[in-house]
């Protein structure tokens, strides 16, 4: 079994918080080094939240969950964001 490390896109990231009529989002193409996130939002109240990492494992069985560890020393996040048809948020 491969070890699971913090912030591995295909292991520790997930989406939550879809809202409104016709809102949809997908986390796709995840690998060890990156991921894609696409969404369709029809209203200003529509949203989706990308959760990069949770200290506790909410999805795994308690017996096999990883241990909580909040140490993120030396972490650097780098994002390239593209959007169209929405108000800029820079």
C-alpha positions in Angstrom: 0.0 0.0 0.0 1.3 3.4 -0.9 1.8 5.9 1.9 -0.6 9.0 1.9 1.1 12.3 2.4 -0.4 15.7 3.2 -1.8 17.7 0.3 -1.6 14.9 -2.3 -4.4 16.1 -4.7 -5.5 12.6 -5.5 -5.5 11.5 -1.9 -6.5 14.3 0.5 -8.6 16.9 -1.5 -12.3 17.0 -1.9 -15.2 19.3 -2.7 -18.1 20.4 -0.5 -20.7 23.1 -0.4 -22.7 23.1 -3.6 -25.7 25.4 -3.5 -28.5 26.8 -5.6 -30.2 25.5 -8.7 -28.0 23.9 -11.3 -24.7 24.6 -9.5 -22.1 21.9 -10.1 -18.4 21.4 -9.6 -15.9 18.7 -10.2 -12.4 17.9 -9.0 -10.7 16.0 -11.8 -7.4 15.0 -13.3 -5.8 14.8 -9.9 -2.2 13.4 -9.6 0.7 13.7 -7.2 1.5 17.1 -8.6 -1.7 18.8 -9.5 -5.4 18.8 -10.2 -8.2 20.5 -12.1 -11.4 22.0 -10.7 -14.3 23.0 -12.9 -17.6 24.4 -12.0 -20.9 25.9 -13.4 -22.6 28.4 -11.2 -25.8 30.2 -12.2 -26.3 32.5 -9.3 -24.2 34.7 -6.9 -25.2 32.4 -4.0 -23.8 29.3 -5.7 -20.5 28.1 -4.4 -18.1 25.1 -4.0 -15.3 24.8 -1.5 -12.1 22.9 -2.3 -10.8 21.3 0.9 -7.1 20.9 0.5 -6.4 18.9 3.6 -8.3 18.1 6.9 -6.2 17.3 9.9 -8.6 14.6 10.9 -9.7 11.9 8.4 -13.5 12.3 8.1 -13.8 9.6 5.4 -11.7 6.7 6.6 -12.5 4.0 9.1 -11.3 5.1 12.6 -9.1 2.0 12.9 -7.2 2.8 9.7 -7.3 6.6 9.7 -4.1 8.6 9.6 -3.0 10.3 12.8 -3.8 14.0 13.2 -0.7 16.2 12.4 -0.9 19.9 12.1 2.7 20.5 11.1 2.9 22.2 7.7 6.4 23.7 8.0 7.8 24.8 4.7 4.6 24.5 2.8 4.3 26.5 -0.4 1.0 26.5 -2.4 1.1 27.6 -6.0 -2.1 28.1 -8.0 -2.9 29.0 -11.6 -6.5 30.2 -11.7 -8.5 30.8 -14.9 -12.1 32.0 -14.8 -14.5 33.4 -17.3 -18.0 34.8 -17.1 -17.6 35.8 -13.4 -16.7 39.0 -11.6 -12.9 39.1 -11.0 -11.8 38.5 -7.5 -8.1 39.5 -7.6 
